[in-house]
Amino acid sequence: MEPVVRAFDDRDLDAVVALSLRAWTPVFASLEEVLGPSGLFARMYPQGWRTDQRQAVADVCRSEENHVWVAEVDSAVAGFVAVRLDRDEGMGEISMLAVDPAHQRGGLGSLLTAFCLEWMSGQGMALAMVETGGDPGHAPARQTYEKAGFTPLPIVRYFKRLR
């Protein structure tokens, strides 16, 4: 059966949070490795990254500022995307996107990206933006966005533990 993209419903929240945590497990493992033994990662996520991400995903899905869609495969939620519009700037931002690992590498991330880009354009946006990490764990996301025609702007973000 072909994937279906539809508007997020509050009943989807548990499935979206669960698939996001599964999808981002290798991303956070990569971040932990990149941040090294300095304790930065533990300091950034003192209650564990899963606790923080569970709340972040729920907040994005519940926010009235965001437009959220899910991708269903065989009537089960397999991915999601959240978009925020800045009408003054004429820019849409993909604020979160995740695909369940069982459905990765099958084009679902590209489908969600194309869907929300078309939606942004229909909303009168002239630009689209997305941010992702430069670490190895984010390589699939970078590939998806570059495949969709995004131009990367290298930015370096530094962290230093103070206590």
C-alpha positions in Angstrom: 0.0 0.0 0.0 1.2 3.5 -0.8 2.0 5.9 2.0 -0.6 8.5 2.9 0.2 11.9 4.3 -2.5 13.4 6.4 -3.0 16.0 9.1 -1.8 15.1 12.6 -4.5 14.3 15.1 -4.0 14.3 18.9 -4.5 10.5 18.9 -1.3 10.3 16.8 0.9 11.8 19.6 2.0 8.5 21.3 2.9 7.0 17.9 4.8 10.1 16.8 6.8 10.3 20.0 7.6 6.6 19.9 8.8 6.6 16.3 10.8 9.8 16.9 12.7 8.3 19.8 13.5 5.2 17.7 14.5 7.3 14.7 16.7 9.6 16.7 18.5 7.0 18.8 21.5 6.8 16.4 21.5 10.6 16.1 21.9 11.1 19.8 24.5 8.3 20.0 26.4 10.2 17.4 26.1 13.5 19.3 27.2 11.8 22.5 30.3 10.4 20.7 31.1 13.8 19.0 30.8 15.7 22.3 33.2 13.2 23.8 34.1 12.2 27.3 34.0 15.8 28.6 30.5 15.3 30.1 28.9 17.9 27.8 26.3 15.4 26.5 25.3 14.4 30.1 25.2 18.1 31.1 23.0 19.0 28.1 20.6 16.1 28.8 20.7 15.6 32.6 17.5 13.6 32.6 18.5 11.7 29.4 17.9 12.8 25.9 14.8 10.6 25.6 13.0 12.6 28.3 13.9 15.9 26.6 13.0 14.7 23.1 9.7 13.2 24.3 8.7 16.6 25.6 10.1 18.5 22.6 8.1 16.4 20.2 4.9 16.7 22.2 5.4 20.5 22.4 5.9 20.8 18.6 2.8 18.7 17.9 0.6 20.6 20.3 1.8 24.1 19.4 -0.6 26.3 17.5 2.4 27.8 15.7 3.1 24.5 13.9 1.4 22.6 11.1 2.0 18.9 11.6 1.4 15.9 9.3 1.9 12.2 9.6 2.8 9.6 7.0 0.9 6.4 7.3 2.0 3.1 5.9 -0.6 0.3 6.1 -2.7 2.5 8.4 0.1 2.9 10.9 1.9 6.2 11.6 5.4 5.8 10.1 6.7 9.3 10.1 5.9 12.9 10.7 6.8 16.5 9.8 6.2 19.8 11.5 6.3 23.2 9.8 6.3 26.7 11.2 5.6 29.7 9.0 7.0 33.2 9.3 4.7 35.2 7.1 6.6 38.4 7.6 9.7 36.8 6.2 7.9 34.7 3.7 9.7 31.7 5.0 8.6 28.2 6.1 10.7 26.1 8.4 10.7 22.4 8.8 11.1 22.3 12.5 11.0 18.5 13.0 10.9 15.5 10.7 11.3 11.8 11.7 10.7 8.5 10.0 10.4 5.2 11.9 13.6 3.1 11.4 11.4 0.3 10.0 10.5 2.7 7.1 13.8 4.6 6.6 15.6 4.5 3.3 12.3 3.9 1.5 11.5 7.5 0.5 9.2 8.5 3.3 11.4 11.3 4.5 11.5 12.6 0.9 7.8 12.3 0.6 7.2 14.3 3.8 9.7 16.9 2.7 8.1 17.3 -0.7 4.7 17.4 0.8 5.5 20.2 3.2 7.5 22.2 0.6 4.5 22.2 -1.7 2.3 23.2 1.2 4.6 26.1 2.1 4.6 27.3 -1.5 0.8 27.1 -1.5 0.8 29.3 1.6 2.8 32.0 -0.3 6.2 31.3 1.2 9.1 32.3 -0.9 11.8 30.4 1.1 12.0 27.1 3.0 14.5 26.4 5.7 15.6 23.4 7.7 18.4 22.8 10.2 20.1 19.6 11.0 23.4 18.5 12.6 26.7 18.1 10.9 27.6 15.0 12.8 27.6 11.5 11.3 24.2 10.6 12.9 22.5 13.4 10.9 24.0 12.3 7.5 20.7 10.7 6.3 18.8 13.9 7.1 21.4 16.0 5.2 21.1 13.7 2.3 17.3 14.0 2.3 17.4 17.8 2.4 20.1 18.1 -0.3 18.2 15.7 -2.5 15.1 18.0 -2.1 17.2 20.9 -3.4 18.2 22.7 -0.1 21.5 24.5 -0.2 23.6 23.9 3.0 25.0 26.9 4.9 27.8 25.6 7.1 27.4 26.9 10.6 29.6 25.9 13.5 28.1 25.8 17.0 30.6 25.4 19.9 29.9 24.0 23.3 32.1 24.2 26.4 31.3 22.8 29.8 31.7 25.4 32.6 30.8 23.2 35.6 
